[in-house]
């Protein structure tokens, strides 16, 4: 696992604003319109090269492809796996039930409104093994030898969260079928000497959506099963080559039904990835750094707390960012902290909660905050 050995390193959650013309091409593809596939692939390659340069210009240490090839961090799997030709039911966000006018605004977002989440209606298997290899090739071509990099992949649990199961006899059978199919993508990324990030909103967001009717202990049992399936899929990859992202849902809502980090952190620690990225800057979770006053970080784990928010156009002051980094470093050790973002800035194609120009200003502010904090911890 890459660590902050000489200064605090910076990264983010993976998705970044896509160019407008690429957004339109991907909308057309998602809606079944004729698309020039070679032209789309070429535009994705160009966009990856551009997004890597922008991250470098913002002084981000551990960069990604911005998810340029994907309609979203989870729905992309419908194009890579067989078995998803059915229909899904929209998730109910428990916190938005209390605020119906706000719910309409959230779900009318162009990215959310146009996303495609089919259901599972048959046996799951790999359909397009080349897609992950193409993602790897595009990112490595853009990187050169300059920086550390990672690629995102959906967790088995988040696929099961969004894609309704109408084929497998149980949730467990469905979950492990997804895990077996995703193994190929996971191993393709890791074998390319890139960091693999597994996106795991199921471990937090799932509590107030799919499993809102369960008791906390019943939800914890589901979360443990999700982690078991994830570890099964990752069994051939060293933990230090993997990080995971924990999320309560990347939308501007009340979030007053979010499960507390304290109620799931022990389960999160059971997951194989060494790096743990999580929301730590937004008003609902910014207080949870205090958890690590009592909870010890397991050996080998690295925290990647969000020190900039992902749903507001406020640009965090570098001094505030430095303070946020320092809180974690004092509790778990400077080498065990990497500065990150709460979530992505391009979670769904067409989503634009934060103005693209502001995104880069926020990431630059994070880099400056990391430099300020580094002066305190590496005098």
N, C-alpha and C positions, 0 to 999 in steps of 0.2 A: 504494500500500500504506500502510495506517495505520502510523505509526511512533511510537516512544516519544521524542518531541521535547522534552517538558518534565518527564516522569517516566516510570517504567516502567508501561506499560499491562498490563492483565490480561485473560485470556480463558480458554477451556477447549476441550475437543475437540468438543463438540456435543450429545451425548446426556445427558439428565438424568433423574432419577427421575420416572416418570409417576404420576399419582394412581391409587389402588387401583381405583376404579370404572372408570377408563379402561382400565387393564390388563385387567380382566375383559371389557370390551366388545371389546377387541382380540383377546383369546384366543378369544372366541366367533366373531369374524369369521374368524380364521385357521383355525378348526376347522370352518368351513362352517355354523355355526348361523345361524338367522335373526337379522338385526341391523337395527334401525331406522337406516338410513343417515343421514337428516337429524339424528337425535338424536346419532349418533356424530360427525358433522361439527360439530355445535354444541358437543359436549363437548370436541372437539379445540381449537376456537377459544377456549373458556374456559380450557383447560389451557395454551395458549400464552400467553394474557394473564397467567395466574398465574405461569408459569415465568419470564417476562420480569421481572415485579415482584420475584420472589425473587432473580434475578440482580442486579438493581439494588440491592436491599437488602444483598446481599453485596459491593457495590462492584466488580462485574465490569464492565469497560469495554466489551468487545466481546462481545455476547451472541448467543444463538441461540434457536430455537424449541424447543430441547430434544429435537427429533425426535419431538414428540408425535403426529404423524400416521403414524409409521412403525413397523412391527413390529420392524424392526432397520435398521441403517445400510446393509445390502446387500439383504436379502430383500424390501424394499419394491418393488424393480423388477419383481417378478413381477406386480404389480398395475398397472404403468404401461407395460409393454412386451409386445407379442405375441411368441410363440415359445417360451414357457417352460411347456409343459404336460407335460413328461416327468419322469423321476425322476433324482435325484442320488444319488451315493454319499457317505457321510459321510467327511470328511477324517480322516486319521490324523495325530495330533500326535506327532511323533517323540520329543519330550521326555517325553510321558506313556506311551509304550510301555514305558519303563524303570520306571514306577511305576503299575501297573495299578489298585491300590486308589484312588490319587488320581485316575486317569482316570475311574473310575466316579463319583466325587464331582463332578468338573468337569462331566461330561456329563449328570448327573442334575439339574443346576441347572434350575429350572422354565422359565427363559427359553430355555436351549439345548435342553432336552428337547422343547419344544413348537414350536420354530421350523420353518418350512416352506421347504425349499430345492429346488424343482423343477428339472429339467434342461431344457436347450434341445432341442426336438424339431421345430423349424420355423424359417422365416425370422423374423428379429427386426425389429420395427418399433414405432413409437410407437402405443400403444393409448389412453392417457389423458393427453393433453397438458394437460388442465385441472388435474391434480393438483399440478404444480409451481406453477402460477399461484395455486392455493388456498393452498399453503404460503407463498408470497410475501405474499399478501393478509393472511393470519392474522398473520404476523410484523410486517408494517408497521402493521397496526391496533393491535397491542400496543405497538409502539415509541413511537408519537408522533414527537416530534422529539428524544428524549432521548439516544439512544445509537447507537453503531456496532453493526452486526449482521451475522451470517453465516448461511447455510444450507448444510447438508451435502448431498453427493451421492456416490454410489458411483463408484469408478473403473472403467473397463473391465476392468482386470486383476483387481480383487477380485470382480467378477461372474463372470468366467471361472474364478476360483479356486473359488468355491462352487457354481456351477451347471454340472453336467456337460454337455458338448457331445456330442449324438448326431445332429447335423444337418450342421454345416459340415465341409468336407473337411480342414481343418487348424486348428491352434490360432490361427495368424495370421489366417485368414479369420474365425474366430469372434470373435476379439478386436476386429478392426476393424468387424465388423458391430455389436457392442455399442457401440463408440465412436460410430459414426454415429447410432445410435438415442438415445444419451444426450446428444448435442449439444443437442437441443431443451431438455432440462431445464437443462443448464448455462447456456445463453444466456438462458433465461427468468429465472434468478436474477440473472445479471450485469446484464441490461438493466433490472432493477428497482432498480439502485443499491444492491444488497446485496453483501457479500463472499461469494464462492463457495468453500466448502471441499470439496476432493476427498479422500475417504477412500481411502488407498492401502496397506492392510495387505499386498497382494500383493507389494510391494517388499521386505518383510522377513519377515512371517509365512509367506509362500509358500515360503520356503526350507526350513522344517522341517515342511511339510505336503505340499502337492501336488507339490513338486519336491525332496523330501528325497533321492531316489535319484540326483539329478544332481550332477555336480561343481560346485564353486563357479563356475568359469568358464562352465559350461553354464547355471547359474542366472542369472548376470549377463547372458547373452545374452537369456534370457527377460525379465528385468527391463528391459533396454533396449527390447525390443519393446513391453512394457507402457507404457513412457514414450512411445515413438513413437506408440502408439495414443491415449494420453491427450492428447498435444500436438496430434494431428490433431483430436480432438474439441473442443479448447479454442482452436483457431486463430483464431477471431474475437473472443476475449476478451483484453483487455490483461492482461499478467502481474500487474500491481499490483492487479487486481480478484480475484485468486485466491490461495488458500493450499491446502496439501496436508497430510494427516496420515499420518505413517509409523508403523507399529505392528507389534509382534512377536506380537500376540494378546492380547486383554484378558481373560486368565484367570489365576487364581492357580495356577501350575504351576512346575516347576523351571527351564524356559527355558534349559537348558544346551546346547541345540542351536541357539539363536538365532544368526543370522548377525551378525557384528560390523558396527557402523555404518561402520567404516573400510572394509569390503569393498564397500559399496554407495553411499557418500556421493557419489562422482563421478557415478553414474547418477542419483541423486536430484537433483543440481544441474542435470542436463539437462532436467528437467521444467519446463514453462512457469510454474507458479505461483511468485510472488515469495516467499510465506510458507511456511516449512517447520516444521510442528508434529511433535514426536517425543517418544518416551518418554525421560526423563532423570532420573527420581526413583527408580524401582524398583531393587532390589538388583542386577539383572542388567545395567543400563545406566547407572547413576548415575555410573560412572567415565568415561564416554565424552566428557565435556566436554573432556578433555585432547586429544582429536583435533584441536580447533581451535587448538591451539598450533602445529600443522604444516600444517593444511589452511586455506587462505584462503577466506573467504566471498566468493562471486562478487558483483560489483556488482549492486545492485537486490534482493538476497535479504535476507530477514529471518528470524531464528530464533525459534521459539516452543517452547522446551524445556519439558517437563513438570517443574514444580517441586513438585507435589503428586501423590501416587500415587493410582491409581484402583481398587485391589483390596484395600486395607487400611483398617480403621477407626481406625488411628492418625491423629490430627490433627497434622500437621507443625507444629513450632514456627516462628513467624514469623522468628526469627533464622536458622534453617536455610534457610528459603525465601529470605531476603535473600542468604545466602551463595551459594546456587545461582544466583540471578539474577546476582550480581556476577561469578561465575566466567566466565560467558558474555560479559557486558558488557565485561570487561577484555580479552577475546580478540578480539571482533568489533565492539566499539563499542556504546555504550549505546543509540543510536538504532536499532540492528539487533536488539534483543532485546525480546520481549513474553513475559510470564510466562503459562504455560499448565498444563494438567493432562496426565498421562501418556496417558490415554485417557478414554473416556466413562463415565458413571455409570449409564447406562441403555441399554447396547449392544443388548440384546435385551429385548423386552417381558417383564416378570416377573423379570428379572435383578436381584438385590439383594445384591451382594457387600458393598457399603457401605451402612450404614443411611442412609436419606434425610436424617434430621436431621444426621448426621455429614457428609454431602456439603456441606451449606451451611456448616457450621463449617469444613470444609477450605477451601472457596472464600473464606470471610471471612479465614481465616488467610493465604491467598495474597495477598489484597489488602493485608493488614497488612504482610506480608513485602515486597511491592512498595514500599510507602511507606517502609519502613526502608531498602531498597536505594536508593531515589530520593534520600534525604537524603545518602547517600554520594556519589552521582554528579551530583547537582544541588544542591551546598551553598548 
